[in-house]
């Protein structure tokens, strides 16, 4: 089943869209459908995009790292050195 979408445009904007559709030899409706599909596909998934942004930011820094056992020892040693 198809759904109907109504979008109100000012006359100049509609004329530009109609001219673009005619330039591609298609109806305004088909032109709008194809344009919306292309926009939807090209827009990144915001969850994935946010995760990639965080990973890219993290790898740009030189965070200290070691084997988990070594890190746990260093953390424990730090706590022991601080305790009165």
Secondary structure, DSSP 8 states (H G I E B T S, - for coil): ----------HHHHHHHHHHHHHTTS-HHHHHHHHHHHHHHHS--HHHHHHHHHHHHHHTS------HHHHHHHHHHHHHHH--
